[in-house]
Amino acid sequence: MGEIVLGVAASHSTLMNTHWDKVAGIDRAERFRDALEEARDAIAEARPDNVVIIGSNHFRGFWLDLIPSFTLGVDEVIAAGDGGTPKGPQKSDPVFAQALAEDLVERGTEVAISAKMTIDHGQSHAVQYLLRDLDVPVTPLVINVFATPLPTVKRCVELGGNIARAIERSGQRVVVVASGGLSHQLPWPSRWQDPDGDDEEFLVEAWRNGRGEWEKYDKRRREIIVGARPTLFPEFDEAFLGRLDRGELGHYTDWTTARIGEEAGNGGQEIRTWLTMAAALGFAPGETLAYSPMPEWLTGMGVGVIRPEAAGGPGAERDR
């Protein structure tokens, strides 16, 4: 019988590698990176056979010509190398990944598949920091958190529960990693259908036409990101992490896309990755390893773990 041996969640930022020297409060940045190292050691101690990385894609592997709610990489996994993250082919386990996809569909969660998935910093930050020097295959699961309409939080929670049940049948020891969030406001249109101004119109053009040539758009994209005004919501982040610690992340199951945007910013839609992971761990109590509000990286940066011994069983739902 397979099992989830650890759940880990960590924020990412496209500026995290490239703008380390622009950080005013170096202690905040170091606290976050120390927590990543602690989480990495916990993964190593868990001795996983596979790691499922639940994350987002910032229009480097997915485009408006086709963008499913959920997509599982079932064969080749190629990292884009953006923002100083790993580049090139990543170790994968096609047999495990394909079986996971088939089991999810049988259980009622229709995931799309990709036999040649390009991941960006939305998942490769996790590879870089959480899986450093660990020779373990990755199975990426991309959740659409940017191109409306987004999958409901409830569907993400159902996905997490079905991941747990599918892993039980796999015979594998699996770590489930969530990469994304916490609160932040990206200088992107909240609705791609309604861009406002030249920058947003440029971004939508890149989202429409970037397949196969995303690097053509990358210079101006990064100029737009770097020039953005930081907007964080620390009160939301602290409440969210408090619920992680108490095993109460099921509280957010009925939140709408609009409410998340109001309380955590449009980048806060990435909390779906944390909630999917937490659901796979039965919404068990976890532990916040660090929280660092990082306006220099435009994001509230958090790291948390959920250990399976705290869970009441795979996919079991806790307090909402």
Backbone bond lengths (Angstrom), bond angles and torsions (degrees), N, CA, C in turn:
res aa  C-N    CA-C-N  psi(-1)  N-CA   C-N-CA  omega(-1)  CA-C   N-CA-C  phi
1 M - - - 1.472 - - 1.521 109.59 -
2 G 1.324 116.54 135.71 1.446 120.78 177.03 1.514 111.92 -81.54
3 E 1.325 115.92 168.09 1.464 119.80 179.30 1.518 110.52 -157.81
4 I 1.322 114.28 151.78 1.456 120.78 169.63 1.515 107.21 -84.71
5 V 1.318 117.37 119.67 1.458 120.69 -175.22 1.520 112.97 -96.76
6 L 1.347 117.14 -10.45 1.466 120.25 178.38 1.517 109.17 -172.16
7 G 1.317 116.18 145.32 1.455 122.39 169.21 1.518 109.29 -116.23
8 V 1.324 116.69 135.01 1.466 122.00 -179.37 1.521 108.50 -133.62
9 A 1.309 116.82 140.98 1.466 121.19 173.80 1.522 108.89 -132.25
10 A 1.326 115.62 138.97 1.466 119.91 179.25 1.515 109.90 -150.53
11 S 1.311 115.81 140.28 1.458 121.48 174.90 1.517 109.99 -69.97
12 H 1.332 115.16 158.96 1.456 121.05 171.02 1.527 108.63 -133.15
13 S 1.309 115.69 163.46 1.462 121.12 175.77 1.515 108.68 -154.26
14 T 1.316 116.80 135.79 1.461 120.28 177.51 1.526 112.38 -64.75
15 L 1.345 117.25 -15.35 1.464 121.43 -179.88 1.527 112.75 -97.81
16 M 1.312 116.67 -2.44 1.463 120.72 -171.58 1.526 112.70 -63.31
17 N 1.307 117.57 -41.57 1.463 121.03 178.70 1.523 112.12 -83.48
18 T 1.321 116.01 -41.48 1.462 120.36 -169.53 1.522 113.61 -83.32
19 H 1.348 117.20 -17.82 1.473 119.42 -175.46 1.523 112.15 -122.49
20 W 1.314 116.23 31.06 1.465 119.89 175.86 1.524 111.08 -59.05
21 D 1.338 116.96 -40.62 1.461 120.40 -177.07 1.521 112.86 -76.56
22 K 1.327 117.84 -3.81 1.469 120.91 178.79 1.529 111.58 -96.86
23 V 1.328 116.66 3.48 1.463 121.03 -176.23 1.518 109.93 -80.35
24 A 1.345 116.32 126.13 1.458 120.39 179.43 1.528 110.91 -77.20
25 G 1.319 116.99 -44.35 1.463 121.56 -179.94 1.512 110.15 -100.83
26 I 1.331 116.79 84.40 1.460 120.50 -173.96 1.516 111.39 -61.21
27 D 1.331 118.29 -26.57 1.458 120.58 -179.51 1.528 111.00 -64.39
28 R 1.339 116.63 -35.00 1.475 119.45 178.28 1.522 110.91 -65.68
29 A 1.335 115.77 -42.96 1.460 120.22 179.46 1.527 110.96 -66.03
30 E 1.317 117.05 -41.64 1.456 120.13 -179.12 1.520 111.33 -67.49
31 R 1.333 116.90 -36.16 1.461 120.22 178.00 1.527 110.51 -61.75
32 F 1.341 116.05 -40.90 1.454 120.00 178.56 1.530 111.13 -66.28
33 R 1.308 116.71 -46.19 1.468 118.85 -178.87 1.527 111.47 -67.63
34 D 1.319 118.52 -33.58 1.466 120.38 174.82 1.524 110.61 -61.93
35 A 1.327 115.96 -38.73 1.464 119.57 178.86 1.526 111.45 -67.73
36 L 1.338 116.95 -36.63 1.459 119.48 174.71 1.529 110.35 -60.34
37 E 1.313 116.45 -40.50 1.466 120.37 179.26 1.529 110.46 -65.53
38 E 1.322 117.03 -40.14 1.461 120.86 178.03 1.532 110.41 -63.40
39 A 1.329 116.68 -42.05 1.461 120.26 177.91 1.525 110.96 -66.15
40 R 1.337 116.16 -38.95 1.471 120.06 177.32 1.521 110.36 -60.02
41 D 1.332 118.03 -42.63 1.460 121.22 179.25 1.528 110.92 -64.95
42 A 1.328 116.91 -36.99 1.465 119.92 178.00 1.524 110.93 -64.70
43 I 1.340 116.62 -38.30 1.467 119.83 176.69 1.522 110.18 -64.05
44 A 1.323 117.05 -43.93 1.461 120.44 179.23 1.527 111.21 -59.92
45 E 1.326 116.49 -42.40 1.463 121.07 179.92 1.526 111.90 -65.74
46 A 1.335 116.52 -28.03 1.467 120.66 -178.95 1.527 112.61 -75.77
47 R 1.330 118.30 -14.95 1.464 124.47 176.19 1.539 112.49 52.22
48 P 1.325 117.94 57.43 1.469 119.24 -177.38 1.527 112.06 -74.16
49 D 1.335 114.86 150.43 1.463 121.40 169.58 1.523 110.79 -84.73
50 N 1.326 116.18 -28.51 1.457 122.34 -178.90 1.518 109.10 -147.87
51 V 1.325 115.24 154.26 1.464 121.37 174.24 1.522 108.21 -125.41
52 V 1.313 116.07 123.10 1.462 122.03 172.92 1.522 107.26 -93.64
53 I 1.339 117.01 119.29 1.471 121.20 179.86 1.522 108.62 -106.19
54 I 1.324 115.99 112.34 1.455 122.59 178.34 1.520 107.72 -93.94
55 G 1.313 116.98 118.03 1.450 119.09 -176.67 1.514 112.36 -153.03
56 S 1.301 114.75 -169.04 1.459 122.27 -179.67 1.517 108.89 -112.74
57 N 1.324 116.08 173.51 1.455 121.65 174.53 1.519 108.14 -135.82
58 H 1.330 115.42 126.27 1.460 122.17 -172.48 1.526 110.96 -94.80
59 F 1.321 115.53 50.39 1.464 122.58 176.30 1.534 111.54 58.87
60 R 1.330 113.92 50.02 1.460 120.04 168.83 1.527 110.72 -124.10
61 G 1.305 116.72 -18.80 1.459 120.76 174.48 1.510 112.39 -124.43
62 F 1.331 116.50 -15.73 1.466 122.82 -179.30 1.524 108.53 -126.97
63 W 1.334 115.13 145.81 1.459 120.27 -173.06 1.520 109.29 -140.76
64 L 1.298 115.71 165.76 1.455 119.82 -176.42 1.528 112.80 -68.12
65 D 1.339 117.50 -11.39 1.460 117.48 175.57 1.528 111.43 -70.90
66 L 1.357 116.82 -21.67 1.467 121.02 177.28 1.518 108.24 -167.73
67 I 1.329 116.53 112.52 1.467 119.05 -176.57 1.534 108.68 -144.47
68 P 1.332 117.02 90.83 1.463 121.19 -179.98 1.530 112.00 -67.16
69 S 1.321 115.15 162.88 1.464 119.18 175.23 1.516 111.41 -66.03
70 F 1.335 117.01 -44.62 1.458 122.50 -178.42 1.526 108.69 -132.50
71 T 1.328 117.48 130.76 1.461 121.58 178.30 1.517 109.54 -135.93
72 L 1.332 115.92 128.45 1.451 121.94 -179.89 1.525 109.48 -107.10
73 G 1.325 116.36 128.86 1.455 120.78 174.80 1.517 109.71 -79.14
74 V 1.328 117.68 117.06 1.457 120.75 -171.38 1.530 113.77 -111.73
75 D 1.322 118.91 2.89 1.459 120.10 -179.71 1.522 109.09 -149.21
76 E 1.332 119.07 -106.37 1.461 120.75 179.72 1.534 111.12 -72.18
77 V 1.323 115.18 138.60 1.466 122.43 176.07 1.520 107.00 -126.36
78 I 1.332 116.28 120.96 1.463 121.39 -174.70 1.529 108.84 -124.74
79 A 1.333 115.83 122.24 1.462 120.90 179.89 1.522 110.09 -86.63
80 A 1.344 115.67 134.74 1.463 121.59 -174.86 1.527 112.68 -70.93
81 G 1.328 117.22 -28.49 1.460 119.83 -179.99 1.509 114.22 83.63
82 D 1.332 118.26 16.52 1.461 121.12 -179.54 1.525 110.73 -74.11
83 G 1.320 115.36 151.19 1.465 120.98 174.29 1.517 114.43 59.75
84 G 1.323 117.84 28.73 1.458 120.26 177.91 1.512 114.44 77.29
85 T 1.332 117.33 17.13 1.460 121.71 178.83 1.527 110.20 -90.13
86 P 1.337 117.98 169.74 1.465 120.27 179.63 1.524 111.89 -55.32
87 K 1.338 114.92 149.97 1.456 121.10 -178.72 1.521 109.50 -130.15
88 G 1.332 114.92 139.43 1.448 119.37 173.96 1.515 113.14 105.55
89 P 1.333 117.05 -173.24 1.468 121.65 -176.13 1.524 111.85 -62.26
90 Q 1.332 115.34 140.70 1.454 122.79 177.03 1.526 109.40 -113.70
91 K 1.308 116.10 153.29 1.460 120.18 179.30 1.526 110.04 -66.25
92 S 1.315 117.41 131.76 1.459 121.55 -179.10 1.523 109.52 -135.89
93 D 1.318 115.98 170.77 1.466 123.12 179.08 1.522 107.58 -132.42
94 P 1.333 117.43 85.84 1.467 120.34 -174.83 1.523 114.13 -58.81
95 V 1.316 118.38 -34.12 1.469 119.91 -179.60 1.524 110.20 -64.96
96 F 1.331 116.76 -48.40 1.462 120.75 177.98 1.521 111.08 -61.82
97 A 1.339 116.67 -46.28 1.460 120.69 -174.52 1.525 111.71 -65.31
98 Q 1.329 117.20 -43.59 1.457 119.86 179.93 1.526 110.86 -65.27
99 A 1.325 116.80 -40.63 1.467 119.67 177.56 1.523 111.05 -63.07
100 L 1.334 116.44 -38.85 1.462 120.32 177.61 1.526 110.24 -62.18
101 A 1.333 116.86 -45.26 1.461 120.61 179.44 1.523 111.03 -60.57
102 E 1.314 117.23 -45.15 1.462 120.29 -178.19 1.523 111.43 -65.20
103 D 1.322 116.48 -39.35 1.464 120.01 179.66 1.523 110.58 -67.20
104 L 1.337 117.39 -40.62 1.464 119.92 178.69 1.528 111.09 -60.66
105 V 1.317 116.84 -43.38 1.459 120.10 179.95 1.522 110.42 -64.49
106 E 1.324 117.04 -41.84 1.464 120.31 178.10 1.523 111.53 -59.74
107 R 1.327 116.34 -31.68 1.464 120.95 -178.03 1.526 112.30 -87.45
108 G 1.323 117.60 0.30 1.450 120.22 174.31 1.502 116.12 101.67
109 T 1.349 117.79 5.05 1.462 120.83 174.79 1.519 107.48 -104.67
110 E 1.321 116.95 102.99 1.460 121.06 -175.39 1.531 109.17 -81.19
111 V 1.326 115.46 99.78 1.460 120.16 176.14 1.517 108.90 -96.30
112 A 1.325 116.24 140.19 1.460 119.92 168.13 1.521 108.10 -75.72
113 I 1.313 116.87 161.24 1.457 120.56 177.25 1.521 109.68 -122.43
114 S 1.316 114.79 154.20 1.457 121.58 174.01 1.526 108.06 -133.55
115 A 1.334 116.38 122.87 1.457 120.80 177.59 1.521 112.04 -85.66
116 K 1.333 116.49 -4.62 1.461 121.02 177.48 1.524 107.47 -150.54
117 M 1.329 114.73 79.04 1.462 120.26 -172.88 1.517 111.36 -92.03
118 T 1.333 115.50 129.53 1.459 121.94 171.18 1.515 108.54 -93.67
119 I 1.328 116.37 122.03 1.459 121.10 175.39 1.523 108.49 -106.35
120 D 1.331 116.24 153.29 1.464 120.21 175.82 1.519 109.18 -120.02
121 H 1.350 117.01 -160.49 1.458 118.84 -174.29 1.518 112.69 -61.37
122 G 1.333 116.61 -16.96 1.456 120.16 176.37 1.514 113.50 -60.88
123 Q 1.329 117.11 -18.36 1.465 121.18 173.96 1.532 112.26 -131.35
124 S 1.331 116.96 -28.83 1.464 118.49 -176.61 1.527 112.63 -74.54
125 H 1.348 118.78 -18.98 1.467 119.12 169.04 1.515 109.88 -60.29
126 A 1.329 116.94 -39.29 1.464 120.43 178.25 1.519 110.67 -65.00
127 V 1.328 116.81 -40.88 1.460 120.26 176.19 1.525 110.19 -60.90
128 Q 1.328 115.86 -44.07 1.465 121.24 -175.43 1.518 112.73 -65.44
129 Y 1.332 117.17 -44.99 1.455 120.33 -172.12 1.524 113.61 -102.04
130 L 1.311 118.01 -39.91 1.463 120.09 -174.71 1.516 113.08 -86.97
131 L 1.323 117.06 -23.42 1.465 120.25 -178.36 1.526 112.05 -114.85
132 R 1.315 116.63 16.52 1.458 120.73 -178.01 1.522 110.45 -54.53
133 D 1.342 115.66 127.07 1.463 123.57 177.00 1.531 113.86 65.18
134 L 1.319 118.05 12.56 1.457 120.87 176.90 1.527 108.79 -101.88
135 D 1.293 116.53 123.48 1.462 121.40 -177.43 1.526 108.71 -89.04
136 V 1.330 115.63 78.29 1.460 121.09 -175.06 1.526 109.01 -136.72
137 P 1.330 118.14 137.21 1.468 119.79 179.54 1.522 111.77 -72.49
138 V 1.335 115.12 151.33 1.460 121.10 179.23 1.524 109.75 -116.59
139 T 1.322 114.16 143.21 1.455 122.15 172.35 1.522 107.16 -119.93
140 P 1.332 118.94 105.72 1.466 120.46 -178.12 1.528 112.11 -82.20
141 L 1.314 114.84 137.37 1.461 122.37 173.76 1.520 107.03 -122.28
142 V 1.326 116.85 112.51 1.464 121.75 -178.13 1.522 109.66 -96.58
143 I 1.321 115.52 126.48 1.466 122.09 173.49 1.524 107.79 -104.12
144 N 1.309 117.20 130.98 1.457 121.45 177.36 1.524 109.39 -73.09
145 V 1.333 116.21 110.12 1.460 120.48 179.12 1.526 112.30 -119.36
146 F 1.332 117.45 9.43 1.453 120.06 -174.70 1.525 114.50 -123.12
147 A 1.319 118.78 -34.32 1.465 121.03 -173.61 1.522 109.53 -104.13
148 T 1.321 116.29 101.41 1.458 120.02 -178.66 1.528 110.97 -62.51
149 P 1.340 116.11 144.95 1.469 128.10 5.02 1.523 112.21 -80.38
150 L 1.341 115.22 141.99 1.453 121.24 179.60 1.525 110.06 -93.34
151 P 1.328 117.89 153.09 1.464 118.98 174.39 1.521 109.96 -62.05
152 T 1.306 117.18 144.76 1.459 119.89 178.97 1.517 110.21 -67.50
153 V 1.319 115.21 155.42 1.461 119.51 176.13 1.529 110.01 -60.75
154 K 1.322 116.64 -37.63 1.465 119.74 -179.97 1.518 111.02 -58.80
155 R 1.337 117.53 -41.08 1.460 120.49 178.44 1.527 110.92 -66.66
156 C 1.322 117.41 -34.65 1.460 120.11 176.99 1.526 110.62 -66.57
157 V 1.320 116.06 -39.49 1.464 119.97 177.50 1.532 110.50 -64.45
158 E 1.323 117.04 -41.60 1.463 120.14 176.45 1.525 110.51 -62.19
159 L 1.332 116.28 -40.14 1.462 121.18 177.35 1.525 110.22 -58.82
160 G 1.334 117.38 -45.44 1.460 120.42 179.77 1.512 112.42 -59.84
161 G 1.329 116.69 -44.25 1.457 119.47 178.19 1.515 112.59 -62.43
162 N 1.328 116.01 -39.44 1.463 119.56 179.23 1.525 112.25 -71.33
163 I 1.332 117.49 -31.62 1.464 120.01 173.09 1.521 109.96 -59.58
164 A 1.328 117.08 -45.26 1.464 120.48 -179.83 1.523 110.94 -59.89
165 R 1.327 116.79 -44.96 1.469 119.92 -178.10 1.521 111.26 -68.12
166 A 1.328 116.62 -37.02 1.465 120.02 178.16 1.524 111.00 -66.77
167 I 1.322 117.33 -39.44 1.464 120.43 179.87 1.521 110.72 -65.87
168 E 1.325 116.89 -33.89 1.468 119.54 175.84 1.525 111.46 -54.80
169 R 1.323 116.60 -36.66 1.457 121.29 -177.93 1.523 112.85 -83.17
170 S 1.317 117.65 -8.49 1.461 120.79 -170.37 1.522 113.82 -80.45
171 G 1.328 117.12 -24.57 1.452 120.22 -173.63 1.518 113.57 76.18
172 Q 1.332 117.87 10.52 1.469 122.86 -175.16 1.534 111.37 -110.78
173 R 1.316 114.43 150.81 1.463 121.12 168.35 1.528 106.78 -89.05
174 V 1.330 116.70 120.31 1.469 120.45 -169.84 1.524 110.17 -127.96
175 V 1.316 115.50 133.93 1.463 122.24 167.35 1.520 107.50 -99.03
176 V 1.322 116.33 133.32 1.464 122.11 176.33 1.523 107.94 -106.08
177 V 1.326 115.77 120.50 1.469 122.45 -178.05 1.520 109.34 -112.60
178 A 1.322 116.53 132.97 1.463 122.24 171.84 1.517 108.47 -107.10
179 S 1.327 116.48 130.66 1.459 121.69 179.98 1.520 108.84 -122.84
180 G 1.341 116.48 115.91 1.458 118.49 178.67 1.508 112.65 156.56
181 G 1.350 115.05 172.64 1.456 119.89 177.31 1.533 110.91 64.84
182 L 1.277 118.56 -170.05 1.452 127.10 0.62 1.532 108.20 -84.99
183 S 1.315 117.62 -124.26 1.454 118.70 -174.63 1.526 111.80 -68.75
184 H 1.308 116.03 140.66 1.468 122.03 168.87 1.526 109.43 -173.86
185 Q 1.306 114.91 157.49 1.457 122.36 179.68 1.521 108.12 -117.89
186 L 1.311 116.69 110.19 1.458 121.24 179.63 1.530 110.62 -82.59
187 P 1.320 117.99 149.23 1.475 120.22 177.68 1.522 110.95 -80.70
188 W 1.324 114.36 50.78 1.459 122.45 -178.92 1.521 108.59 -119.45
189 P 1.306 118.17 156.36 1.468 119.31 174.13 1.521 110.04 -66.02
190 S 1.319 116.44 132.08 1.462 118.83 176.65 1.525 110.88 -64.08
191 R 1.324 115.89 -29.03 1.463 121.55 173.32 1.524 107.94 -124.86
192 W 1.332 115.99 119.60 1.459 119.17 -176.77 1.524 111.36 -63.86
193 Q 1.336 116.55 -20.21 1.465 120.54 179.93 1.529 112.30 -73.11
194 D 1.349 116.74 -16.35 1.471 120.12 -173.63 1.529 111.45 -129.60
195 P 1.326 119.15 63.36 1.466 119.81 178.34 1.524 111.11 -67.31
196 D 1.332 114.90 145.65 1.453 120.85 -177.42 1.524 108.62 -123.33
197 G 1.317 117.66 106.11 1.458 121.28 177.70 1.519 112.57 94.83
198 D 1.329 114.56 171.13 1.460 121.17 -173.94 1.520 112.96 -63.35
199 D 1.334 117.05 -41.70 1.457 118.98 -177.80 1.524 111.46 -64.06
200 E 1.316 117.04 -45.85 1.455 119.35 -179.40 1.523 111.24 -67.43
201 E 1.313 117.24 -36.02 1.464 119.57 176.41 1.528 110.79 -64.31
202 F 1.334 116.88 -38.38 1.460 120.73 176.60 1.525 110.71 -63.13
203 L 1.323 116.49 -44.38 1.455 119.76 -178.81 1.528 111.43 -62.32
204 V 1.318 117.24 -43.50 1.459 119.89 178.90 1.530 110.42 -63.93
205 E 1.322 116.75 -38.19 1.471 119.05 175.48 1.529 110.29 -59.91
206 A 1.348 116.64 -42.65 1.464 120.55 178.48 1.516 111.16 -63.65
207 W 1.333 117.23 -40.02 1.458 120.89 179.30 1.526 112.05 -66.34
208 R 1.313 115.40 -32.33 1.470 119.36 179.81 1.533 111.86 -76.49
209 N 1.326 116.33 -39.47 1.470 120.27 -164.88 1.522 114.07 -118.24
210 G 1.321 118.00 10.73 1.457 119.31 -172.72 1.511 116.60 -83.65
211 R 1.317 117.83 -6.54 1.463 118.87 -176.53 1.531 110.32 -58.40
212 G 1.325 114.97 124.44 1.448 120.84 178.03 1.517 114.60 83.41
213 E 1.332 118.31 -9.61 1.465 119.85 -179.59 1.520 111.53 -149.29
214 W 1.332 116.06 41.63 1.460 119.31 -177.82 1.525 112.33 -60.42
215 E 1.349 116.50 -29.24 1.465 118.99 -177.53 1.528 112.09 -64.66
216 K 1.339 117.50 -23.80 1.461 121.16 177.84 1.527 111.26 -61.33
217 Y 1.316 115.89 -30.40 1.462 121.22 -177.34 1.535 112.48 -97.50
218 D 1.328 117.14 -7.06 1.454 119.44 -165.01 1.525 113.25 -70.06
219 K 1.311 119.25 -36.69 1.466 120.51 -176.68 1.526 111.27 -58.99
220 R 1.343 116.14 -51.79 1.465 117.83 -179.36 1.529 110.85 -69.58
221 R 1.315 117.09 -34.63 1.467 119.24 176.40 1.520 110.57 -55.69
222 R 1.321 116.44 -47.14 1.456 119.15 -178.08 1.519 111.52 -69.02
223 E 1.321 117.61 -33.44 1.469 119.73 175.55 1.524 110.33 -61.86
224 I 1.317 116.88 -39.71 1.468 120.85 178.65 1.522 110.32 -65.39
225 I 1.340 116.60 -43.53 1.464 120.51 -179.37 1.529 110.47 -65.18
226 V 1.325 116.74 -49.63 1.465 120.93 -176.81 1.522 111.18 -61.90
227 G 1.319 116.99 -32.21 1.463 120.57 -178.58 1.510 114.51 -85.27
228 A 1.323 117.38 1.71 1.463 120.35 -175.69 1.527 111.69 -73.38
229 R 1.317 115.20 149.87 1.470 120.71 175.06 1.521 108.80 -81.32
230 P 1.343 118.85 124.48 1.463 120.47 -179.44 1.518 111.80 -62.53
231 T 1.318 116.00 133.54 1.460 121.55 176.40 1.520 107.86 -138.50
232 L 1.330 115.93 104.82 1.458 122.02 179.44 1.518 109.64 -114.69
233 F 1.328 115.62 163.91 1.457 121.95 179.61 1.534 107.72 -131.39
234 P 1.342 117.29 73.94 1.473 120.47 -174.19 1.523 113.35 -58.79
235 E 1.330 117.21 -32.65 1.464 118.74 -179.93 1.522 110.59 -63.07
236 F 1.334 116.41 -40.95 1.461 119.50 176.37 1.523 109.94 -62.83
237 D 1.334 116.56 -48.19 1.457 120.73 -176.85 1.526 111.19 -57.51
238 E 1.309 116.79 -46.05 1.456 120.24 -176.85 1.520 111.30 -66.63
239 A 1.339 116.89 -37.99 1.465 119.74 176.81 1.531 110.40 -66.72
240 F 1.322 116.70 -41.38 1.466 121.59 -179.86 1.525 110.31 -62.22
241 L 1.328 116.93 -46.70 1.460 120.20 -179.36 1.524 111.54 -68.44
242 G 1.316 116.90 -31.73 1.459 119.45 174.29 1.519 111.46 -62.48
243 R 1.328 116.08 -39.99 1.471 119.81 177.38 1.530 110.65 -69.49
244 L 1.324 117.50 -34.10 1.467 119.59 173.35 1.520 109.71 -57.40
245 D 1.314 117.05 -48.75 1.466 121.21 -177.35 1.526 111.47 -62.41
246 R 1.321 117.57 -35.55 1.464 121.17 -176.31 1.531 112.93 -90.52
247 G 1.308 117.92 -0.44 1.465 119.78 -178.30 1.514 112.67 73.45
248 E 1.344 116.46 34.44 1.465 120.80 -174.63 1.529 113.16 -118.87
249 L 1.344 118.28 21.58 1.460 118.91 -178.74 1.530 112.47 -67.39
250 G 1.322 117.49 -16.26 1.459 119.40 172.54 1.515 112.99 -60.02
251 H 1.327 116.88 -14.57 1.468 122.54 176.27 1.530 111.94 -53.96
252 Y 1.339 116.54 -30.96 1.462 120.59 -173.07 1.531 113.22 -90.66
253 T 1.327 117.12 3.51 1.469 120.24 -173.35 1.522 112.87 -56.27
254 D 1.312 117.91 -37.90 1.465 121.13 -175.59 1.530 113.18 -96.73
255 W 1.316 117.46 8.57 1.462 119.13 178.24 1.524 110.06 -69.19
256 T 1.304 115.39 142.80 1.460 120.96 178.92 1.527 110.26 -91.73
257 T 1.314 115.44 165.69 1.455 120.88 174.72 1.527 110.65 -58.12
258 A 1.326 116.22 -41.66 1.464 120.03 -179.43 1.521 111.45 -62.95
259 R 1.317 117.26 -42.77 1.463 119.55 -178.26 1.523 111.00 -67.13
260 I 1.328 117.66 -41.09 1.463 119.71 177.10 1.527 109.91 -59.69
261 G 1.340 116.96 -44.64 1.449 120.53 -179.92 1.513 112.64 -60.84
262 E 1.337 116.57 -38.91 1.457 120.73 -179.74 1.522 112.11 -68.20
263 E 1.321 117.15 -38.03 1.461 120.64 -171.77 1.523 114.00 -98.52
264 A 1.361 117.21 -17.79 1.459 119.06 -176.98 1.517 113.09 -134.80
265 G 1.344 118.50 3.23 1.452 121.54 -178.94 1.519 112.47 83.90
266 N 1.331 116.18 165.98 1.469 117.74 -177.99 1.527 111.81 -66.49
267 G 1.338 117.78 -29.54 1.461 119.55 174.44 1.510 113.12 -72.04
268 G 1.332 116.40 -19.23 1.456 120.73 176.88 1.519 113.68 -66.41
269 Q 1.336 116.61 -10.80 1.468 119.06 175.65 1.529 110.95 -59.54
270 E 1.341 116.49 -18.96 1.462 120.08 179.30 1.524 113.38 -69.09
271 I 1.338 119.10 -8.57 1.466 118.26 176.27 1.518 110.96 -62.11
272 R 1.334 117.83 -15.12 1.464 119.75 174.01 1.525 111.31 -55.36
273 T 1.333 117.68 -32.74 1.465 119.52 179.95 1.529 110.29 -67.35
274 W 1.327 116.94 -44.01 1.468 120.50 177.59 1.536 110.55 -62.13
275 L 1.317 116.73 -42.16 1.464 120.03 -176.37 1.520 111.33 -69.36
276 T 1.326 117.34 -34.43 1.462 120.47 176.82 1.524 110.01 -65.95
277 M 1.323 116.75 -45.47 1.462 120.25 176.98 1.519 110.91 -61.41
278 A 1.328 117.14 -46.61 1.462 120.45 -177.88 1.523 111.03 -62.37
279 A 1.332 116.84 -38.03 1.464 119.87 177.27 1.524 111.09 -63.63
280 A 1.336 116.91 -37.20 1.462 120.09 177.43 1.529 111.35 -64.25
281 L 1.332 116.82 -26.56 1.470 121.96 176.80 1.525 111.76 -94.70
282 G 1.332 117.40 15.66 1.453 120.77 176.77 1.512 114.68 70.71
283 F 1.353 117.17 22.72 1.462 121.63 -175.64 1.529 111.31 50.95
284 A 1.311 115.02 40.16 1.462 120.49 177.29 1.524 110.51 -72.62
285 P 1.325 118.71 157.63 1.459 120.87 175.05 1.526 110.83 -59.39
286 G 1.322 115.72 140.84 1.458 121.13 -179.58 1.510 111.46 -121.47
287 E 1.314 115.00 -162.16 1.461 120.83 179.82 1.524 109.31 -143.06
288 T 1.318 116.18 122.29 1.458 120.88 173.25 1.519 108.59 -78.02
289 L 1.329 116.81 121.31 1.460 121.05 179.33 1.521 111.77 -88.09
290 A 1.335 116.76 -28.08 1.470 119.83 178.89 1.512 109.33 -167.92
291 Y 1.318 114.97 149.68 1.468 121.20 166.45 1.517 107.54 -138.64
292 S 1.321 115.60 124.09 1.459 121.55 179.66 1.525 109.05 -132.28
293 P 1.330 118.11 106.83 1.471 118.30 172.03 1.512 108.97 -67.23
294 M 1.329 116.78 120.72 1.458 121.13 -172.35 1.528 110.10 -123.64
295 P 1.326 118.34 82.18 1.466 118.76 177.22 1.525 112.43 -59.62
296 E 1.349 116.76 -27.98 1.465 119.81 178.67 1.526 111.61 -63.67
297 W 1.340 116.68 -26.09 1.458 121.97 177.59 1.526 111.63 -107.08
298 L 1.344 115.65 7.29 1.477 123.63 176.21 1.522 113.80 68.00
299 T 1.341 119.24 12.72 1.453 120.50 -168.77 1.520 111.88 -144.78
300 G 1.329 115.50 146.93 1.453 121.08 166.83 1.510 108.83 -79.02
301 M 1.330 117.09 113.93 1.471 121.95 -170.83 1.526 110.15 -100.22
302 G 1.319 115.76 118.10 1.453 120.63 -179.63 1.517 111.84 -130.55
303 V 1.329 115.75 155.37 1.462 123.12 174.24 1.516 107.41 -135.06
304 G 1.336 115.89 133.34 1.454 120.32 177.73 1.511 111.12 -144.89
305 V 1.325 116.27 158.44 1.459 121.77 176.56 1.520 109.12 -131.99
306 I 1.316 114.82 150.71 1.457 122.03 170.18 1.524 106.63 -127.61
307 R 1.309 115.81 122.63 1.459 120.84 -178.41 1.528 109.77 -96.44
308 P 1.325 117.74 137.26 1.471 120.04 -171.89 1.516 114.01 -63.68
309 E 1.333 118.15 -24.54 1.462 118.39 179.58 1.524 111.87 -65.46
310 A 1.349 116.35 -17.44 1.468 120.06 177.10 1.515 112.25 -85.28
311 A 1.342 116.83 -10.11 1.465 120.90 -175.14 1.514 111.05 -84.54
312 G 1.329 114.99 149.76 1.447 120.47 176.80 1.509 113.03 -87.55
313 G 1.327 118.24 3.02 1.466 122.62 -178.80 1.496 109.44 138.17
314 P 1.335 117.67 153.29 1.461 120.79 -176.61 1.516 112.24 -57.64
315 G 1.322 115.05 126.28 1.459 119.98 173.75 1.515 114.51 76.76
316 A 1.336 118.15 1.71 1.454 119.84 -178.40 1.511 110.01 -68.69
317 E 1.310 117.81 135.19 1.463 120.60 -178.36 1.505 110.64 -90.58
318 R 1.332 114.66 140.28 1.441 121.77 179.49 1.526 110.40 -105.29
319 D 1.336 115.36 -164.16 1.452 120.31 -177.85 1.501 111.57 -58.72
320 R 1.328 115.78 144.35 1.464 121.07 177.67 1.512 109.26 -110.21
